[in-house]
Amino acid sequence: GDWFWFASAIKVPTLWEEARRAHLSTASVAWPVTVGASIDWDIPEIWDPQKGEVADPLYVAKYMNPLVALELAALGAPEPGSDTDVDRTRLAVYLLKRHKPNLLLVHLETLDMAEHASGPQSPKVRETLERIDEHIAALLTAVKEAGLETTTDVFVVSDHGFLSIDRDVAPNILLAKAGLLAVGNPGKGTVFTVSNGGSFFIYWPEEQDLRAAVDAALKPLRDQGLVWSVLDRQALKDLGADPGAQMALEAPDGSSLSGRLTGELIERLGPRGTHGFLPFRQGLEASFIAWGPGIKPGANLHHIRMTSIGPTILRALGIDDPKFGDDPPLQVFRQW
């Protein structure tokens, strides 16, 4: 399916909307799903589908406020051969020093790319993590040089961990063989599927009961131990997953579930990594670091709910909205 780029796709309140209502200034650099967002200085994450996931400043500029695009054009092009995080950090440093936004969102992406390509804990991943540490240092230096050091709290967050994989499993091949999925045009079959690395979602029309047929088609996966779990619609609802999916498959350790319609059912891979598994799988833990003058030092939160991060950042902005999110803010502040 297509990527979600446009802020209009978000159906719940966002940090930038809350900040705007509180008359605070906002900025973002490559933050996902921010095209058209109510952000004062917005450099959205979007790329030309015809070219793939390639950074193209001219294409991005088409989806920016013209005044912001003109301002950033004066900074010049990225350094030839530099990775995307180098340029994103450069732009974020500029926004910090020039505009001093109350809320700045920055998305650094190269660690995700490295872990997909070579698996977690690989030398390439460690090297990438060290570079990201340098980018964060540059941002902290910019905070200090902008005179914001005594009033700025910093949150380093991630949306998932990674698991190592060395094989790819293609459930679509079995569904197509059973006549449930149209080869060459997956959207025209009886069922529709979406793969997400460690998970695989299956959809069919509400008026049809295809569970037995789908189960029969996918029996070889269960027989060969290629499914870690099968989640029905109620289980997905309880997890807060896509309510439109009729069922989902969870991959076992070492495997991903792809949307391939060709090739072998199981294809061996070199060392790689992926995510999309159930969040309680060991290794899927995401990162959360809070630091700044308003943050209580030395606290170990152990495991937290990801849905508590937004309310925590909102509290750091000095905004009190009990209706924002489903969880209370984390108790990380010097003053509560």
Buried (B, 14 or more C-beta within 10 A) or exposed (E): EEEEBBBEEBEEBBBBBBBBEBEBBBBBBBBBBBBBBBBBBBBBBBBEEEEEEEBEBEBBBEBBBEEBBEBBEEEEEBEEEEBBBBBBBBBBBBBBBEBBBBBBBBBBBBBBBBBBBBBBEBEEBEEBBEBBEEBBEBBBEBBEEBEBEEEBBBBBBBEBBBBBBEBBBBBBBBBBEBEBBBBEEBEEBBBBBBBBBBBBBBBBEEEEEBBEBBEEBBEBBEEEEBBBEBBEBEEBEEEEBBEEBBBBBBBBEEBBBBBBBEEEBBEEBEEBBBBBBBEEBEBBBBEBEBBBEBBEEEEEEEEBEBEBBBBBBBBBBEBEEEEBBEBEBBEBBEEE
